[in-house]
Amino acid sequence: MNKGAAIALTVAAVAGALGAGYWLGSRGTIVNEKSPMAQVATTTAETTKKEPKILFYRNPMGLPDTSQTPKKDPMGMDYIPVYEGGDEAAGGEPASANQIKISTEKIQKLGVRTETASLRALDKIIRAAGRVEPDERRIYAISPRFEGYVERLHVNVTGQPVSKGQPLFEVYSPELVSAQREYAIAARGVQAMKGADSEAQGGMKQLAESALMRLKNWDISEEQLKALAKSGETKHTLTFRSPVSGIVTEKKAVQGMRFMPGEALYQVADLSSVWVIADVFEQDIGLVKVGAKARVKISAYPDKVFEGTITYVYPTLNAETRTVPVRLELANPGLRLKPAMFAQVELPVGDRGQVLTVPDSAVIDSGTRRIVLVQVKEGRFEPREVKLGARSDSYIEVLEGVKEGEQVVVAANFLIDAESNLRAAIGGLGGHDEHGNAAKTDAASPVANPAATGHTPSQTAPASANSHAGH
């Protein structure tokens, strides 16, 4: 073998060895999947693959406004990104922009309770204050229609019960005595002139009828007139009797006093039936119907409920109290109800059948709109604006916004509403850690880079604690 051939053989051997080494090295690198470089590459790939997709950006204050690109609201707060799968950068909110998501632990702490929106009849009861008054149609005044003097009193105290026809007082009047004499003379003249001509008899009859009419106009009773016509004797005094059974509610007569025509000497009220005047507030008066039944409670008889009927709604409104008087009629056996007694009146109104209702505690009234929180699923709530109708003591009719069978929040709804607004506000500022979702931060963020602001982690911790305490 010459020298050239030996050199060529050596070069070929070295080249083969290098190729085999390179092939074994490359194969070893691929097979060794547990190497640090392989793990970093795999983690990076998985992170890139699992990064959620942003669906849209929602208003940080919970308003129904979304955007496909990042933007700020009029107050300068960033819109919050909503990711695919229902995750948000600031608190794990649902994919729907108007839903609120709260953890089970938070729900238990807030004491959230729900109730089903269902159909029921709204039997509202209007409560009003009232007073007992005598029936105006059962009040009688005894007023002589002539001038005279009180000769004698048979009933001499106010409040005394009297029966119909019972003597009240006796009066003397010169005019009355003169009228009685005229009638007695005319009556005797009619009897004496029976044999005279018709013209004379007619004139005497007219005179007797005129005297009789004068006595009737003075409220002289038929018994007294018959006795006068029969005996022909005039009486010095005239007795006035009670026209009805009742109570003497007013007495002005004093024995020996002089009275003038039309002066009321006695007033008698029949209290077997009384009125209750209830003051109903202006907003409820449209529900009150004449003929409806009502319940009346009197402080003097706490265990007794009186039943009455609405007979009249007055056409006037008290401008100071904004109430309308409503009149009820009540039977008063035993005269237990006294005029001027204070009364509590309950007026059941409004039976329109079955309507969709929610408890009144479920409605959040902001003054401009009414909101109800509906539980979409466990831990997820949706605020809805509702249109309300009639109300009862515990339930409200819902005309729009909620469907039958949906669960509405009846307890802690104000806390949920406050929580959602607070989360939206903090989320718009860039972070909210309470619900386990940290906001994205960069190197310029004071939280991510304490050194950038000159604060140590120990200095920033109290601020984080305060932010949690705010909830």
C-alpha positions in Angstrom: 0.0 0.0 0.0 1.4 3.4 -1.0 1.3 6.5 1.1 -1.7 8.2 -0.8 -4.0 5.3 -0.3 -3.3 5.2 3.4 -4.2 8.9 3.8 -7.5 8.4 1.8 -8.5 5.5 4.0 -7.9 7.5 7.2 -10.0 10.5 6.0 -12.9 8.2 5.2 -12.8 6.5 8.6 -12.8 9.9 10.4 -15.8 11.1 8.3 -17.7 8.0 9.1 -17.1 8.3 12.8 -18.2 12.0 12.8 -21.4 11.1 10.9 -22.3 8.2 13.3 -21.7 10.5 16.3 -23.9 13.2 14.9 -26.7 10.7 14.2 -26.5 9.2 17.7 -26.5 12.6 19.2 -29.5 13.8 17.3 -31.4 10.6 18.2 -30.5 11.0 21.9 -31.8 14.5 22.0 -35.2 13.5 20.5 -35.6 10.4 22.7 -34.7 12.3 25.9 -38.1 14.0 26.3 -37.4 14.7 30.0 -34.6 17.1 29.4 -35.1 20.7 30.7 -35.3 22.2 27.3 -38.0 19.7 26.2 -40.1 20.5 29.3 -39.9 24.3 28.8 -40.9 23.9 25.2 -43.9 21.6 26.1 -45.1 24.0 28.8 -44.9 27.0 26.5 -46.9 25.2 23.8 -49.6 24.1 26.3 -49.9 27.6 27.7 -50.2 29.1 24.2 -52.8 26.4 23.3 -55.0 27.0 26.5 -55.1 30.8 26.5 -58.8 31.7 26.4 -60.3 33.7 23.6 -61.8 37.1 24.4 -65.4 37.3 23.2 -66.1 40.9 23.9 -65.6 43.7 26.4 -68.4 44.7 28.8 -69.2 48.0 30.6 -67.4 48.1 34.0 -70.5 49.5 35.8 -72.8 46.7 34.6 -74.6 48.8 31.9 -75.9 46.9 28.9 -73.1 48.1 26.6 -70.4 45.9 25.0 -67.6 46.4 22.6 -65.5 44.2 20.4 -62.4 46.2 21.0 -60.9 47.6 24.3 -62.3 51.0 25.2 -63.0 53.2 28.2 -66.3 54.5 29.6 -67.1 58.2 30.1 -65.5 58.0 33.6 -62.2 56.7 32.2 -62.6 53.1 33.4 -61.5 50.3 31.2 -64.1 47.9 29.8 -63.7 44.4 31.2 -62.8 41.5 28.8 -65.2 38.5 28.8 -63.4 35.3 27.8 -64.7 32.2 26.1 -66.1 29.7 28.6 -67.5 32.3 31.0 -64.3 33.7 32.6 -63.5 37.4 33.0 -60.3 39.1 33.9 -61.9 40.6 37.0 -63.9 38.0 38.8 -65.0 35.0 36.8 -68.2 36.6 35.5 -70.5 34.7 33.1 -70.2 35.1 29.4 -73.4 37.1 29.4 -72.6 40.8 30.0 -75.7 41.3 32.4 -75.2 38.3 34.6 -73.5 38.2 38.1 -71.6 35.2 39.3 -71.0 34.7 43.0 -69.3 31.7 44.7 -71.3 29.3 46.9 -69.3 30.4 49.9 -70.2 34.1 49.2 -73.9 33.1 48.8 -73.9 31.5 52.2 -72.3 34.4 53.8 -74.7 36.9 52.3 -77.7 34.8 53.3 -79.2 34.7 49.8 -82.7 33.2 49.6 -84.9 32.7 46.5 -88.5 32.1 45.9 -90.4 31.0 42.8 -92.4 33.6 40.8 -95.9 32.1 40.7 -99.6 32.8 40.0 -101.7 33.9 42.9 -104.7 36.1 43.7 -103.7 39.5 45.1 -106.1 40.2 48.0 -104.9 43.6 49.1 -106.1 45.1 52.4 -106.3 48.9 52.7 -105.9 50.1 56.3 -107.1 53.5 57.4 -107.8 55.3 60.6 -111.4 56.3 61.2 -113.9 57.6 63.8 -117.4 56.6 64.9 -120.1 59.2 64.2 -123.9 59.1 64.6 -125.9 58.4 61.5 -127.0 61.9 60.3 -130.3 60.5 59.1 -131.1 59.3 62.6 -130.6 62.6 64.4 -133.7 64.6 65.4 -134.0 68.1 66.8 -137.0 69.2 68.8 -137.7 72.8 67.9 -141.0 74.6 68.8 -142.4 76.7 65.9 -143.8 79.3 68.1 -142.7 81.6 70.9 -143.2 80.4 74.4 -141.7 79.4 77.8 -140.4 76.1 79.1 -142.9 75.1 81.8 -141.6 71.7 82.9 -138.9 69.3 82.0 -139.5 65.5 81.9 -136.0 64.7 80.6 -133.4 67.0 82.2 -130.0 65.4 81.5 -127.9 64.9 78.4 -127.2 61.3 77.6 -130.4 60.0 79.0 -132.0 57.2 76.9 -135.5 57.9 75.7 -138.1 55.8 73.9 -140.4 56.9 71.0 -143.3 59.0 72.3 -141.8 59.6 75.8 -142.5 63.2 77.1 -139.5 65.5 77.0 -140.8 68.8 78.2 -144.0 71.0 78.5 -144.3 74.6 77.2 -146.6 77.5 77.6 -147.4 79.9 74.8 -150.1 82.6 74.6 -150.2 82.0 70.8 -150.8 78.3 71.3 -153.6 79.0 73.8 -155.2 81.5 71.4 -155.0 79.0 68.5 -156.6 76.3 70.5 -159.5 78.5 71.5 -160.0 79.5 67.9 -160.1 75.8 66.8 -162.5 74.9 69.7 -164.9 77.7 68.9 -164.8 76.8 65.2 -165.4 73.2 65.9 -168.4 74.0 68.1 -169.7 76.4 65.4 -169.7 73.6 62.8 -171.8 71.5 65.1 -174.2 74.3 65.9 -174.8 75.3 62.2 -175.7 71.9 60.9 -179.3 73.2 60.3 -178.2 76.4 58.6 -177.8 77.0 54.9 -174.9 75.5 53.0 -173.1 78.8 52.6 -173.0 79.5 56.3 -171.9 75.9 57.0 -169.1 76.2 54.4 -167.8 79.4 55.9 -167.7 77.8 59.4 -166.0 74.7 58.1 -163.3 76.8 56.5 -162.7 78.7 59.7 -162.4 75.4 61.6 -160.0 73.9 59.0 -157.8 77.0 59.1 -157.5 76.8 62.9 -156.8 73.1 62.7 -154.1 73.6 60.0 -152.4 76.3 62.2 -152.2 73.8 65.1 -150.8 71.1 62.8 -148.2 73.4 61.4 -147.0 73.9 65.0 -146.5 70.1 65.3 -149.4 69.5 67.6 -150.0 65.7 67.7 -153.1 64.0 66.4 -154.0 62.7 69.8 -153.9 66.2 71.3 -156.0 67.6 68.4 -158.6 64.9 68.8 -158.8 65.5 72.5 -159.2 69.2 71.9 -162.0 68.7 69.4 -163.8 66.3 71.6 -163.6 68.2 74.9 -163.4 71.7 73.5 -161.2 72.7 76.4 -157.9 74.5 75.7 -154.8 73.4 77.6 -152.5 75.8 79.3 -149.4 73.8 78.3 -148.4 71.6 75.5 -146.2 68.5 75.9 -143.4 67.7 73.4 -142.5 64.1 73.0 -139.5 62.2 71.6 -140.0 61.4 67.9 -137.7 58.3 68.1 -136.0 56.0 70.5 -132.5 57.0 71.2 -130.1 59.0 73.3 -130.5 62.7 74.2 -127.3 64.1 72.7 -128.0 67.8 73.3 -130.3 69.6 75.7 -130.6 73.4 75.8 -133.9 73.6 77.5 -133.9 75.0 81.1 -137.0 75.1 83.1 -138.6 78.6 83.0 -136.6 79.8 80.0 -138.1 81.7 77.1 -137.6 80.3 73.6 -138.1 81.7 70.1 -139.6 80.0 67.1 -137.2 77.4 65.6 -134.8 77.3 68.5 -133.6 73.7 69.1 -134.3 72.7 72.7 -133.5 69.0 72.5 -131.5 66.7 70.1 -132.1 62.9 70.1 -130.0 60.5 68.2 -130.8 56.9 67.3 -127.5 55.0 67.8 -128.8 51.6 66.8 -126.8 52.1 63.6 -123.8 54.3 63.3 -121.3 55.5 60.7 -117.5 55.1 60.7 -115.7 57.7 58.6 -112.4 56.3 57.4 -109.7 58.5 55.9 -108.3 56.6 52.9 -105.1 57.7 51.3 -105.2 59.2 47.8 -103.3 56.4 46.1 -105.7 53.8 47.4 -109.0 55.5 46.8 -109.4 54.0 43.3 -109.6 50.5 44.8 -112.5 51.3 47.1 -115.9 50.3 45.9 -119.3 51.1 47.3 -121.1 48.0 48.6 -117.9 46.2 49.7 -117.6 44.8 53.1 -115.1 46.1 55.7 -113.8 45.2 59.1 -113.6 47.7 62.0 -111.6 47.3 65.2 -112.1 49.5 68.2 -109.5 50.0 70.9 -112.1 49.6 73.6 -112.9 46.1 72.4 -109.7 44.5 71.1 -111.2 41.1 70.9 -114.2 42.2 68.8 -114.3 42.8 65.1 -117.3 44.7 63.7 -118.5 44.2 60.2 -119.7 47.1 58.1 -120.6 48.1 54.5 -119.1 50.9 52.4 -122.0 53.2 51.5 -120.3 56.3 50.2 -117.0 57.7 49.0 -116.9 61.4 49.5 -116.1 63.6 46.5 -113.7 65.8 48.4 -110.0 65.4 49.2 -108.3 66.7 52.4 -105.4 68.7 51.0 -103.4 68.6 54.2 -103.5 64.8 54.8 -104.1 63.8 51.1 -106.9 61.5 52.2 -110.5 61.0 51.1 -113.3 60.3 53.6 -115.1 56.9 53.1 -118.3 56.2 54.9 -119.2 52.8 56.4 -122.5 51.8 58.0 -122.4 49.5 61.0 -125.1 48.0 63.2 -124.7 48.9 66.8 -126.5 46.4 69.0 -126.1 47.2 72.7 -124.8 50.7 71.8 -121.2 49.6 72.2 -120.0 52.0 69.6 -119.9 55.5 70.9 -119.7 58.6 68.8 -116.1 60.0 68.5 -114.5 56.6 69.2 -111.2 55.9 67.3 -111.4 53.1 64.8 -109.0 51.0 62.7 -110.6 50.1 59.4 -109.6 47.3 57.1 -110.9 47.4 53.5 -110.3 44.2 51.5 -110.1 45.2 47.8 -109.1 43.9 44.4 -110.0 40.3 43.5 -108.9 40.0 39.8 -108.1 36.3 39.8 -104.7 34.7 39.3 -101.8 37.0 38.3 -98.0 36.4 38.2 -96.4 37.7 41.4 -93.1 38.0 43.2 -92.5 38.9 46.9 -92.2 42.6 47.5 -88.8 42.0 49.0 -87.5 40.8 45.6 -87.9 44.2 43.9 -85.1 46.8 44.0 -86.5 50.2 43.4 -83.9 52.8 42.3 -86.5 55.5 41.8 -86.3 55.4 38.0 -86.6 51.7 37.4 -87.4 48.4 39.2 -85.0 45.5 39.2 -85.4 41.9 40.1 -82.5 39.5 40.5 -83.3 36.1 38.8 -81.2 33.0 39.6 -80.3 31.6 36.2 -78.4 28.7 37.8 -76.5 27.9 40.9 -74.3 30.9 41.8 -75.3 32.9 38.7 -77.8 35.8 38.8 -79.3 38.0 36.2 -80.7 41.5 37.0 -83.9 42.3 35.0 -85.9 45.4 34.8 -89.6 44.6 35.5 -92.9 46.3 35.0 -95.1 46.1 38.1 -98.9 46.1 38.6 -101.1 45.7 41.6 -99.7 45.2 45.1 -100.9 43.3 48.1 -99.4 43.3 51.6 -96.6 40.8 50.7 -96.6 40.3 46.9 -96.4 42.5 43.7 -97.9 41.7 40.3 -95.2 41.4 37.6 -96.4 42.5 34.1 -93.1 42.2 32.3 -89.6 40.9 33.0 -90.1 37.6 34.9 -91.7 34.4 33.8 -93.6 31.9 35.9 -91.4 29.3 37.7 -88.2 31.4 37.7 -86.3 31.8 40.9 -86.1 35.4 42.2 -83.8 36.5 45.0 -85.9 37.7 48.0 -83.1 38.1 50.6 -79.7 39.8 50.3 -80.6 41.1 46.8 -79.4 44.5 47.8 -76.1 43.0 48.9 -75.7 41.1 45.6 -76.5 44.3 43.7 -73.9 46.2 45.7 -71.4 43.4 45.3 -71.8 43.4 41.5 -71.4 47.1 41.2 -68.4 47.1 43.4 -66.8 44.3 41.5 -67.4 46.0 38.2 -65.9 49.2 39.5 -62.8 47.5 40.9 -62.5 45.4 37.8 -62.6 48.4 35.6 -59.7 49.9 37.6 -57.6 46.9 36.8 -57.8 44.2 39.4 -60.0 42.2 41.9 -58.4 39.5 44.0 -61.2 38.6 46.3 -62.8 36.0 44.0 -59.6 34.3 43.1 -59.0 36.0 39.8 -56.0 38.3 39.6 -56.0 41.1 36.9 -53.3 41.1 34.3 -50.4 43.2 35.3 -47.2 44.3 33.6 -43.8 45.3 34.7 -45.0 48.9 35.1 -47.8 47.9 37.6 -47.1 48.8 41.2 -48.3 45.4 42.3 -46.3 43.4 39.9 -43.2 45.5 40.3 -43.0 47.0 43.8 -39.6 48.3 43.1 -41.0 50.5 40.4 -42.8 52.6 43.0 -40.2 52.2 45.8 -42.5 50.1 48.0 -41.7 46.7 49.4 -44.2 43.8 49.4 -44.7 44.4 53.1 -45.7 48.0 52.4 -48.2 47.0 49.7 -49.9 44.2 51.8 -52.0 46.5 54.0 -53.5 48.2 50.9 -54.6 44.8 49.6 -56.1 44.0 53.0 -58.1 47.2 53.0 -59.4 46.5 49.6 -60.8 43.2 50.9 -62.2 44.8 53.9 -64.2 47.1 51.7 -66.3 44.2 50.7 
